[in-house]
Amino acid sequence: MSTDLRSVRRGMPCLLGLLVAAALPAAKADNLAADIGTDYPRLEALFRHFHANPELSMQEFKTSDRMASELAAEGYEVTRGIAKTGLVGILRNGDGPVVMIRADMDALPVQEKTGLAYASLARQVNLDGVEMPVMHACGHDMHITSLVGVARQLKARHADWRGTLMLLAQPAEENLDGAYSMIADNLYGRVPRPDYVLALHVISKYPAGKIAFTDGAMFSGADTVSIKVHGIATHGAAPHLGRDPIVVASQIVNALQTIVTREIAPLDPAIITVGSFHSGTAPNVISDNAVLEITVRFNSESTRDVLLKSIERVAINTARAAGLPEDKLPEVKVAPHHSPVTANDPGLARRLRAAMEARMPATSFTEWKQTDMYAEDFPYLVNVTPPIPSVYFNVGGTPQADLDSGNWAGHHSPLFKIDPEASIKAGVEAMTIAALELLGKP
């Protein structure tokens, strides 16, 4: 036997070991969908728990407790009390990138009418002291359930990656305050600053289990505006002795719509929706004020500026035209912070899409298109200095047959429901693949 041949034979065990080691991650990754399927019964039980026990924004105490216990059980180091109920689970796995995955966990003041066996019967006193029905009418129960699923899959695959994984459970997305509050509460001083941030949202208008996203803007920006319209109170039988704030406020509601139709370019998306109108205490009393609560949506900061300035102008001058004195003109207040446009990092989005397409069937994807102006507070987590590259993708939630028949409801409806199995499995698979693509390799 020659010296060269003996060297080759001595090196064969090492060489075979390297080949096997190189093959193991791919083989394990190929089992991802099957592993998620095996884990799904546990995730479905968790989803049903979250759905039946929703909590309002900044009051997600029990939800936060459950998320903390789920992540701690998987070996994640949990940091709690960030913006009251927010938390981060951290899994450190050597040197490498820091990847954060975010899921929002709050519900809405909506009374559920889906008829599901696990429908919410919950009621909760809101931050204003009013008891309200509560429902997961936007899919945040799916988001946090998927986050736990991803936590389990990436923990099981710790040999396939290196770096730091952070899983963030965020409060108060529905009032667009949670992400801002977590940043204001020194989020990135309490946990590592991520190199990448990922998030998903279940969407009822897409077929269940289908992934949809773009390499540009995903969601619109939003502001909340309050208009307090002053009047002069009087008897309902003697309106001429006062100034009716309900009439003035009604004129303002109608006039606001002309801002979108006559001041914004036809191809520039914009919405002004008056979602709340409150005034009066009795049918025979003309009250002294009316309050309008408004959501404003836009796809650019320049459009936002036009909308906000025009809302104030319309409100004040409509009141003047109605004869209100200068000391009783409307008070127009814009919430102290707004939600910017949610936009994906183009290169990162294309990279993650390619990774998902390489590992998931071609039928797993559907075309993304913006047909509405939903907004998110997610940008506050990434629009820091310097900005953090991020990708936000959608997961379809409604069975195709229901979409075809029209038997489905949009978000924030009391009839909103999703197919948990298809959406959770797809969400966990796509997010796990995305995280593995970004985390360092052994």
N, C-alpha and C positions, 0 to 999 in steps of 0.2 A: 504494500500500500504506500503510495507516494505521500510525501509530507503535505502536499496541497489537498489530497483527498481526505487525509486524516483531519486536517483543519476544517474542511467542509463538514465532515461527520460530527466533529466536536461542536461545531456551530449550529448544527441542525436543531437541537432542542430549543436554543435561544431564538433561532429564526422562526421555528414553528410557533413558539410562544408569541412572538410579535405578530405573526399572521393571525393567530387566533384572537389576540387582543384587539387587533385592528378590525376584525370581523364582528366582535361582540357588540359594540355600540350600534352598528347598523342593524344587526339582527334584533337587538332589543328594541330599537326604535321602530322597526317594522311591526313589532307586536303592540305598538302604542294603542291603536284602536281597540284591539282585543282586550288589553289591560284595562282600558277605560270602561269597556263593556262589562268586565268582571266587577269593577268597582261601582258601576252605576246604581245598583239597588241601594247601596249606602248613601249615594249622593241624592237619589230620589227621596229617600226618607228625610234627608236634611232639607231639601227644597220644600217639601210639604210642611216641614216645621216652620221654616222661614215665612212661607206664604200664609200660613194660618196665624202667625204671630208677628204682624208687621208693626213698625214703630215710626212715628213722625220724625221730621228733621230735627237734629240736635237732641233727640230724646231716644236714641237707639241703644238704650242701656243693656237690655237683655240680648239684643242682636250682637252687640259688641262683646258681651260676655261669652256668647256661644262661639263667635269667630275666634276669640282669644284662646278658648279651650281647644277648639279644633286644630289650630295652628300649633299650639304648645304640644298637643298630643303627637304631632308629627316631628317634634324636635326643633321647631322654630323658636328663636328667641323673640319674645313678644314685648314691644314697647307700647304702653297704653296711655290714655288720657291726653292724646294730641287733639286739640280743639274739642275737648270734653269727651266725646265717645270714639274718636278716631284711634286707629291702632296700626302698627306695622309688625309683621312677622318676618324675621331675618334668618336665613340659612346661609352660613358662611362655609365655603368649600374651597379654600385655598386662594391663591392669587388669580386674578382675572377681572373681567368687567363686572360692574354693578348694574343689575337689571331690576327695575321695579315694575310690578304689575298692580294696577289699581282696580278696585271694584267698589261701587257705591252701594250703600246698604239701607237708605231711608225709604219710607213709603209715603203714600198720599192720603189726604183727608177725603176719601171717597168710600162710599158704602158699596161693598161688593155685591154683584147680582149675577155672577157667572153660574151659580148652581153647582159648582164643584164640590166634591165630597170633603175637600180640605179648604173650602172657602173661608175667608177671614170673617170672624164675628167680632173682631177687636174694636174697642173704642179707647180713646186716649185724650187727655186734656192737653190742648196745644199750648204753645208758649204765651198765648194771650189769655189763657185761663178758660177756654171754651172746650167742652167735650165734643169730640168729633169721631165719626166712624173712620177706620183706617184700613187701607188696602194696598197691596203691592200691585198697583195698576200701571207700572212702567217696566217691570221685569228685573228690578234690582235683586229680588230673591234669586233669580237665575244667575246674576252676576256674582254674588257672594258664594253661591253653591259651586259655581265653576272655579272660583278662586281656590276653594278648598280642594277641588278635584285636581287642579294644576299643582297645588302644594304637594299632594300625595304622589303624583306622577314624577315630579322633578326630584322629590326626596328619594323615591325608588330608583331613579336614574342618576344618583349623585356621582357614580363612577364615570358618567359620560360627559361631565362638564366641570369647569373650574370657575370660581368667582364668587360673587355674593348675590343672592336672590332675596329681594324684598317684596313682600306681599302687603299691600296697603288696603285696609278697609276704611272707606271714607264716609263721613256723615254728610247729611244736608246737601246732596246734589240738587234735590228738587227745588230748593229756594236759592240755588246758585251761590251758596255761601260756604259750603264745606271745604272745598279745595283751598279757597282763599284763606279760610280760618286756620287750616292746617299749616299753610305757609307762614301766616302771621304768628302762629304758635311755635315757630322755629323748627319746623319739620326737619329741614336739612342740617340743623345743628344737633338734632337728637338722634338722627339715623344718617347713614352715609348718603352723600349726594349721588344719585344714580347717573350712569353713563347713558342709559336708555330707559324710556318709560313706555309701557304698553297698557292698553285698556280695550274692552269690548263692550258692546251693547246689543241685547236681543232686540230685534225689530219685527213687529207683527206684520208688516207689509211684504216681507220676504218669505219664501218657502222655508219651512222648518229645517234647520240644519245647514242651510246654505250660507257660505261666507261671502261678504260683499264689502269692498272698500276701494279707495282710490288713492292716488299719490298726491292729492291736493286737499282742498277743503272738504271736511266731512259734515260739520254742523255749523249753523249760523251763530252769530253773536247775539246777545240779549241784554236788555236793560229792563228794570222795573221802575215804573213811574207812578206816583200818586198825585192826584189832583183833588184838592179840597175846594169845593165851590161854595162860596158864602152866599147867603140870601138874607132876606128880612122876614122874620117869622110873622105869621098872622093866622087868622081863622080861615079854614078852608072855604067858608062861605063869603069871605071878603078878600079875595086875592089881590084886588086893586090897592089894598092898604100895605102890601108887602112886596117882596120880590121872591118868586118861587125858585129855589135852587135846583129842584128836580127838572123843571123846564129848561133852565139854563144848562144844566149838566147834560140833558138829553140833546140839546143843540150842539154842545161840545162833542159828544160821542159821534154824531153824524158828521160834523165838520172835520173831525180828525181823519176820517177816511179819505177826504180829498187831498190830504198830504201825500198819501201813497199814490193816488191816481193822477194827481196833477203837479206834484213837485218832485217826484222821483222818476228817473228815466224808466220807460216801460220794461226794459230788459234787466233792470237792476232790482234784485229781490229785496222786498221790504214788507213788514207787517206791523200794524198797530192794532192790538186786540184789547178791548176793554173787557176784562174778565170778571170784574166785580163792581157793582153799583149799589151803594147803600145810602138811604136817607129816610128820615121820618120815623115817627113812632105811633101815629094814629091817622085814620083816614080823613078826619076833619081838621087836621093841623098842618099848615104849611111850615115846614121846619126851617131852621136857620142855616143848614148846610147840607151838602151832598158830597160823598167821597167816591171817586173813581180810582180803581186800581188797574194798571195797564201793563201789558208786556209788549216790548218793542223788539223786533227782530231785524237783522241786517247781515249782509255778507261783506261789508267793508266799513272801515272806521269813518270814511268820508260820508257815507250814507247815514251812519249813526249820527253824525254831527247835524246833518240836515233834519233828521227826524226829531231829535230832541229840541232843537231850537224852534222848529215849527210847532211842536206840541205846545210849548209855552206860549208862543205868539197866538195860536188859535184859541187857547183857553182864556187868556187874558182879554183878548179883543172881543170874543163872543160875549163875555160878561159885560164888557163896556157897552156893546151894542144893545144888551138887555137892560141897560140903565143902572147897573150897579155902580155905586160911588167908588172912587179910587181907593178908599180905605177898606173896601170889601171885595177886591179883586181876588181871583183864585190863587191858592198857594200850590205851586208846582214843585214837587220834590222828586229828584232822581236818586235811586238807591246809591249808597256810597261807592259801590264797585259793581262793575258789569262783567258779563261773561264775554270774553273775546271769541272770535271765530276759531273753531277747532280745525286745525289743518295738519295733515300728516307731513312728515319729512319725506320729500319725494324719493330720494335714493334709498332710504331705509324702508319705505313702503314697498318699493319694487323688489328689494332684497328679500323681505319677509314673504311677499306674495310668491316669489320663486321658490322659496323654501317650503311653503305650504303646498304648492302645486306639485313639487317633486315627491311629496310624501302622502298626499291625499288624492283620492280619485278625482278625475276631471269634473265629475258631476257634483262635487262638493262646493262649487262656486257659482255665483250668479252675478249679473251685471249690477253695479252700483250706480244709482242716479239720485240726485237731490230733488225730491218732489214735495218737500215740506221744509219748514224752518225750525226744526228742533234745535235746541241749544244745550250746551254743556259747560260746566265750570272746570272741566279737566285742564284747559289751557293754563290755569294758575299753577299747576304742578310743574309745567315745563317752560312757561314763559318767564324764566328767571334769567339772571345774568351770570354767565352766558347761557343762552337757551339750551335745553336738553332735547336731543333728537327723540321723537316719539311717533308712535303709530297707534291709531284707534280704528278698530274694525267692527263691522256689524255681523250678527248671527241671526239668520231668519228664525221666526218663532211659530209660524202658522202653517199647518198642513196644507199642501197644494190643493187638495180637494175643497177645503174651506175657502181658500183664496178664489178658486174658480167659481164657487157658488155664491160668494159674497158673504158667507157666514163667518165673519170675523170682525173684531173691533180694534180701533186704534188705541194708542197709548192714552192713559189718563181716563179711559172710559170705565164705568162700573162693570162692563162686560169683557174687559180685557183679560185674555188668557193666552197661554202659549203651550206648545207641545214640549214639556220639559225634557223628555228623553232625547229627542233629536237635537234640540238646541244645546243642552248641557254637554252631550257627547261631542258635538262639533266644536263648541266653544273651548272645551278642555283640550281637545286634540290640536286645534289650530294654535291656541295660546302656548301649549307646551312646545310645539314645533318652533314657534317664534322665539321663545325663550332659549331653547337649545341652540338655535342659530346664532344668537347674540352672545351667549355665555362662552367662556373660553373652553378649549378642548384639552383633554388630558394629554 
